[in-house]
Amino acid sequence: MKRILIMFSLMTLLAVNAFAKTSINKADNTKTAVSSSQNLNFSEDQKQQIKLIQDQYMAEVQKIENMNISQQDKEEAHKQAILKSRDRLSMILTPEQMKVLMNSNL
C-alpha cells in the first residue's frame, strides 16, 4: 500500500510539473508570436498596451503556479487568465487584427 501511495505521489508531481512547464511555454509562445507578428501592423500605442497585457498575463501565470490549490483549480485559473487577456486585447486591437490573432490559435 505504501509503495502504491509513493508511486501515485510521484506520478502526480510529474503531471503537475509537466502542466506548469506547458503553461509557461504556451505563454512564452504567445508572447513571441504576438510581438514578432508582421501581419498585424501594430501601432506604437498598441505595442505598448500589448506589452502591458503580456506582462500582466505572465505575472498571473506565475501567481497561479505558486498557489497551493488543486490541479483542476489551477487549470481553471489558467483558462480565466487567458480569457481575461483576450478580452483586454480585443479592446485595443482592430477587428481584423483580432481575427488574425485568433486564427493563429493564440
C-alpha positions as CSV (number, residue, x, y, z in Angstrom):
1,M,0.0,0.0,0.0
2,K,2.8,2.4,0.9
3,R,4.5,1.6,-2.4
4,I,1.3,2.5,-4.3
5,L,1.0,5.7,-2.5
6,I,4.6,6.7,-3.3
7,M,4.1,5.8,-6.9
8,F,0.9,7.8,-7.1
9,S,2.6,10.8,-5.4
10,L,5.4,10.7,-7.9
11,M,3.0,10.5,-10.9
12,T,1.0,13.4,-9.5
13,L,4.2,15.5,-9.1
14,L,5.3,14.7,-12.6
15,A,2.0,15.7,-14.1
16,V,1.9,19.0,-12.2
17,N,5.4,19.8,-13.3
18,A,4.6,19.0,-16.9
19,F,1.5,21.1,-16.9
20,A,3.3,24.0,-15.3
21,K,6.0,23.9,-18.0
22,T,3.5,23.5,-20.8
23,S,1.5,26.6,-19.5
24,I,4.6,28.7,-19.3
25,N,5.8,27.5,-22.7
26,K,2.4,28.4,-24.2
27,A,2.6,31.8,-22.6
28,D,6.1,32.3,-24.0
29,N,5.0,31.2,-27.4
30,T,2.0,33.6,-27.3
31,K,4.3,36.4,-26.3
32,T,6.8,35.6,-29.1
33,A,4.1,35.2,-31.7
34,V,2.3,38.4,-30.8
35,S,5.4,40.6,-30.5
36,S,7.0,39.2,-33.7
37,S,3.9,39.1,-35.9
38,Q,4.4,41.0,-39.1
39,N,0.8,40.5,-40.3
40,L,-0.8,42.6,-37.6
41,N,0.8,46.0,-38.2
42,F,0.5,47.2,-34.6
43,S,0.7,50.9,-33.9
44,E,3.2,52.1,-31.3
45,D,0.4,52.6,-28.8
46,Q,-0.9,49.1,-29.4
47,K,2.6,47.7,-29.0
48,Q,2.9,49.3,-25.6
49,Q,-0.6,48.2,-24.5
50,I,0.1,44.6,-25.7
51,K,3.4,44.5,-23.7
52,L,1.5,45.6,-20.6
53,I,-1.1,42.8,-21.2
54,Q,1.6,40.3,-21.8
55,D,3.4,41.3,-18.6
56,Q,0.2,41.1,-16.6
57,Y,-0.6,37.7,-18.0
58,M,2.8,36.3,-17.2
59,A,2.6,37.6,-13.6
60,E,-0.9,36.0,-13.3
61,V,0.5,32.6,-14.6
62,Q,3.4,32.8,-12.1
63,K,0.9,33.6,-9.3
64,I,-1.3,30.7,-10.3
65,E,1.7,28.3,-10.4
66,N,2.7,29.4,-6.9
67,M,-0.8,28.8,-5.4
68,N,-1.4,25.9,-3.2
69,I,-4.6,24.7,-4.9
70,S,-5.7,21.6,-6.8
71,Q,-4.5,20.9,-10.3
72,Q,-8.1,21.3,-11.6
73,D,-8.4,24.7,-9.9
74,K,-5.0,25.7,-11.5
75,E,-6.3,24.7,-14.9
76,E,-9.4,26.8,-14.4
77,A,-7.4,29.7,-13.2
78,H,-5.2,29.5,-16.3
79,K,-8.3,29.4,-18.6
80,Q,-9.6,32.5,-16.8
81,A,-6.3,34.3,-17.2
82,I,-6.2,33.6,-20.9
83,L,-9.8,34.8,-21.4
84,K,-9.1,38.0,-19.5
85,S,-6.0,38.6,-21.6
86,R,-8.0,38.0,-24.8
87,D,-10.7,40.4,-23.6
88,R,-8.1,43.1,-23.0
89,L,-6.5,42.5,-26.4
90,S,-9.9,42.8,-28.1
91,M,-10.3,46.2,-26.6
92,I,-7.1,47.6,-28.2
93,L,-6.9,45.7,-31.5
94,T,-9.0,46.2,-34.6
95,P,-11.5,43.5,-35.5
96,E,-9.2,42.5,-38.4
97,Q,-6.1,42.2,-36.1
98,M,-8.1,40.2,-33.6
99,K,-9.3,37.8,-36.3
100,V,-5.7,37.2,-37.4
101,L,-4.6,36.7,-33.8
102,M,-7.4,34.2,-33.1
103,N,-6.8,32.3,-36.3
104,S,-3.2,31.8,-35.3
105,N,-4.5,29.8,-32.2
106,L,-3.2,32.1,-29.6
